[in-house]
Amino acid sequence: MGGVVRVGDEVVSDRRWAGDVRAAVFCALTLFALIDLIDWASGTLDVVRGVLWAGLSALLYLILHPARVSAGPGWLAVRGVLRHRHVCTGLLTAVRQGEGIAPRLVLCDSLGNRVEVDPQVLAENPLLLHRLDAGARGARACGLLRTGSEVLGRLVTRLDGEGAEGVFEASGLR
């Protein structure tokens, strides 16, 4: 079976990532165009100010650029503009919910790797959540995942419940 790829071996990624990148580009270019237009209309646009506005727009893009979350058998990776981090899901030692305005799921493995994932990305991509959960179950079975399995369990249970409700509503059984 040389040319056959099993579904379990393929890499899955965040389905909304490309749209979020387009939105970030659109916002940055719109800011650049509007500032340049206002500056040009007032007669104060020159090369230095144009470069300054381009830099400001590039900074906005860097801030808005979404991290790309992908997962394969036994790993989960988060790739941002400036850095790439990954964890081996079968070697997870800790899962915890970060505190703050935008709570993150923090995953640590026994190799010392650490990633932060937006739980909303996992909610919108069930295949990513499945890969993470499968690896965490393996780590728990081996005795590696000692802290935080309940955090991941609550997330999976909540998202499974929301998914079931959506199926019932779509089928008219509610």
C-alpha positions as CSV (number, residue, x, y, z in Angstrom):
1,M,0.0,0.0,0.0
2,G,2.7,2.4,-1.0
3,G,0.6,5.3,-2.2
4,V,-2.2,5.0,0.3
5,V,-2.3,7.5,3.1
6,R,-4.3,6.5,6.1
7,V,-6.6,9.1,7.6
8,G,-4.9,8.7,11.0
9,D,-1.5,9.7,9.6
10,E,-2.5,13.0,8.0
11,V,-1.7,16.4,9.4
12,V,-4.7,18.5,10.4
13,S,-4.6,22.3,10.7
14,D,-6.8,25.1,11.8
15,R,-9.4,25.5,9.1
16,R,-9.9,29.3,9.8
17,W,-6.3,30.2,9.7
18,A,-6.2,31.3,6.1
19,G,-9.2,33.5,6.5
20,D,-7.8,35.1,9.7
21,V,-4.5,35.8,7.8
22,R,-6.5,37.5,5.0
23,A,-8.4,39.6,7.6
24,A,-5.1,40.6,9.2
25,V,-3.7,41.7,5.8
26,F,-6.9,43.5,5.0
27,C,-6.8,45.5,8.3
28,A,-3.1,46.4,7.9
29,L,-3.6,47.5,4.3
30,T,-6.7,49.4,5.1
31,L,-4.9,51.3,7.8
32,F,-2.0,52.1,5.5
33,A,-4.4,53.3,2.7
34,L,-6.5,55.4,5.0
35,I,-3.6,57.1,6.8
36,D,-1.8,57.8,3.5
37,L,-5.1,59.2,2.0
38,I,-5.6,61.5,5.0
39,D,-2.0,62.6,5.0
40,W,-2.1,63.1,1.2
41,A,-5.4,65.1,1.4
42,S,-3.9,67.4,4.1
43,G,-0.7,67.9,1.9
44,T,1.7,66.5,4.5
45,L,2.5,63.2,2.9
46,D,6.2,62.7,2.1
47,V,8.5,59.7,1.8
48,V,9.5,59.7,5.5
49,R,5.8,59.8,6.7
50,G,4.9,57.1,4.1
51,V,7.6,54.8,5.5
52,L,6.4,55.6,9.0
53,W,2.8,54.6,8.1
54,A,4.1,51.5,6.3
55,G,6.0,50.5,9.4
56,L,2.9,51.1,11.6
57,S,0.8,49.0,9.2
58,A,3.4,46.2,9.3
59,L,3.4,46.3,13.1
60,L,-0.4,46.0,13.1
61,Y,-0.1,43.0,10.8
62,L,2.4,41.3,13.1
63,I,0.0,41.9,16.1
64,L,-3.0,40.5,14.2
65,H,-1.3,37.6,12.5
66,P,-2.8,34.4,13.9
67,A,-0.8,31.5,15.1
68,R,-1.2,28.4,12.9
69,V,-2.1,25.3,14.9
70,S,-1.5,21.9,13.4
71,A,-1.4,18.4,14.6
72,G,-0.2,15.0,13.4
73,P,0.0,11.6,15.0
74,G,1.7,12.2,18.4
75,W,2.4,16.0,18.1
76,L,0.8,19.4,18.1
77,A,2.5,22.5,16.8
78,V,1.8,26.2,17.0
79,R,3.6,28.4,14.4
80,G,3.6,32.2,14.8
81,V,5.3,34.9,12.8
82,L,8.5,34.8,14.8
83,R,8.5,31.3,16.5
84,H,7.5,27.7,16.1
85,R,6.7,25.5,19.1
86,H,5.5,22.0,19.4
87,V,4.8,19.3,21.9
88,C,4.7,15.5,21.7
89,T,1.1,14.8,22.8
90,G,2.0,11.2,23.8
91,L,4.6,12.6,26.2
92,L,2.4,15.3,27.9
93,T,3.2,15.9,31.5
94,A,0.9,18.9,32.3
95,V,-2.1,20.7,30.8
96,R,-3.4,23.8,32.5
97,Q,-5.7,26.7,31.7
98,G,-3.9,30.0,31.6
99,E,-5.4,33.0,33.3
100,G,-6.0,36.4,31.8
101,I,-8.1,38.2,29.3
102,A,-7.5,35.6,26.6
103,P,-7.2,32.3,28.4
104,R,-4.9,29.8,26.8
105,L,-4.5,26.1,27.1
106,V,-0.8,25.5,28.2
107,L,0.6,22.1,27.2
108,C,4.0,20.8,28.5
109,D,5.7,17.6,27.5
110,S,8.4,15.5,29.1
111,L,11.0,16.8,26.6
112,G,10.7,20.3,28.1
113,N,8.6,21.7,25.2
114,R,5.7,24.0,25.9
115,V,2.9,25.5,23.7
116,E,0.0,27.8,24.3
117,V,-3.2,27.1,22.3
118,D,-6.3,29.2,22.1
119,P,-9.2,26.8,23.3
120,Q,-11.4,28.4,20.7
121,V,-9.2,27.1,17.9
122,L,-9.7,23.6,19.3
123,A,-13.4,24.2,19.6
124,E,-13.6,25.2,16.0
125,N,-11.4,22.3,14.8
126,P,-12.6,19.0,16.2
127,L,-9.9,17.0,14.4
128,L,-7.2,19.1,16.2
129,L,-9.0,18.4,19.5
130,H,-9.2,14.7,18.7
131,R,-5.4,14.5,18.0
132,L,-4.7,16.3,21.3
133,D,-7.1,14.2,23.3
134,A,-5.8,10.9,21.8
135,G,-2.2,11.8,22.7
136,A,-3.2,13.0,26.2
137,R,-5.1,9.7,26.8
138,G,-1.9,7.8,25.8
139,A,0.2,10.0,28.1
140,R,-2.3,9.4,31.0
141,A,-2.2,5.7,30.4
142,C,1.6,5.7,30.6
143,G,1.5,7.7,33.8
144,L,3.2,10.8,32.3
145,L,0.2,13.2,32.4
146,R,-0.1,13.9,36.1
147,T,-1.7,17.4,36.2
148,G,-4.4,18.9,34.1
149,S,-6.1,15.9,32.6
150,E,-9.3,17.2,34.1
151,V,-8.8,20.5,32.3
152,L,-8.6,18.8,28.9
153,G,-11.4,16.4,29.9
154,R,-13.8,19.3,30.7
155,L,-12.9,21.0,27.4
156,V,-13.6,17.8,25.4
157,T,-16.8,17.1,27.3
158,R,-18.1,20.7,26.8
159,L,-17.2,20.7,23.1
160,D,-18.7,17.2,22.6
161,G,-21.9,18.4,24.3
162,E,-22.1,21.5,22.1
163,G,-21.5,19.4,19.0
164,A,-24.3,17.0,20.0
165,E,-26.7,19.9,20.6
166,G,-25.8,21.2,17.1
167,V,-26.5,17.9,15.5
168,F,-29.9,17.6,17.3
169,E,-30.9,21.1,16.3
170,A,-29.9,20.5,12.7
171,S,-31.8,17.3,12.5
172,G,-34.9,18.8,14.1
173,L,-34.8,16.6,17.2
174,R,-34.7,19.4,19.7
